[in-house]
Amino acid sequence: MNLPPETLFLDDANSALVILDQSLLPTEVKYIHLTALEQVYNAIKELKVRGAPAIGVAAAMGLYIHMKGFFRPDETDAATFMAEMERASVYLASSRPTAVNLRWALQKMIHAVKSCKAGGASELLNKLRKSCEQIKTDDIEANKQIGKYGAALLKPGMGILTHCNAGALATAGYGTALAPIYTAHENGMLLRVYADETRPVLQGARLTAFELQHAGVDVTLICDNMAATVMANGWVDAVFVGCDRVAANGDTANKVGTHGVAILAKRFGIPFYVCAPLSTIDKDTPAGADIVIEERDPAEVTEMFYAQRMAPEGIKVFNPSFDVTPAELITAFITEKDILYPPF
Ligand code: MRU
């Protein structure tokens, strides 16, 4: 099976975080080298790297690259190193507010350094490099486990609907919502996938369609407002989506439009599965109403991807990037440890 080009990797020799620029997909496969903290911040904010787990790994690797540049042998002591690392983490964490994996990965980096007993700043730097590589390895491993658990729910010929892109491109590799589909495909099970285009920035049309087609999976692209039609036609047996943050009560933030799909799934009696590594569960956020929802540039709705502006100049635009699906609409969470059924 052909997975899509690698999402991101560390080029330590050139002190760079290398990312696949997802804003150019599917027409151009181009890697860019990020060597400065501001470049990493902007790449996350501008969705060049996106998807909750992927931005966590990007931030961790970006933090390491920054600290490598900051570190001066014989000059930087451990306290100065720590202070700069905390400052840079706060800055990177502010690039996008909703996905908890971003904050989680940065906290993991800080914890790794704090728990490092021996030595000075050079040991701390070494620890940071190992930690960010480990976060990436662990993410891929978790996704493969999600794939295994999720694939056990599938049967040959089933139709799966997915929203946004929670595939290999949204993670360090293999994906979350697409992982069960990849595992089933690797085992020779033929499925049909319906990919919502996912307005406004079309992660479904540009990314999910790209990566599933690349892998040889039977994928059909639909506009967001066609989900009820394919469900009413009896073509959808299950919905698989990813998520950006699960609150302690099970309410789940994911790309805007997910809530509507969940309501439709309930109406048509279709199971609605949320696939996520445990790092996406945020026990510090009690309920969905406490999740900060990112609002993005109105131009994403009125101009982006159109040959010319298609909405009136000056029109008011509401452009939330995520919505919250109440726990009661979720059939189960598929994690790397188990499938979690209610009560959550
Ligand atoms: O704005 P994006 O493209 O970062 O939104 C991505 C999603 O909503 C994904 O479904 C979510 O991050 C899970 S990715 C495994």
Residues whose N, C-alpha, C, O or C-beta is under 5 A from the ligand:
A	BS01	MRU	R50 G51 A52 P53 H163 C164 N165 A166 A170 T176 Q203 G242 C243 D244 N254 K255
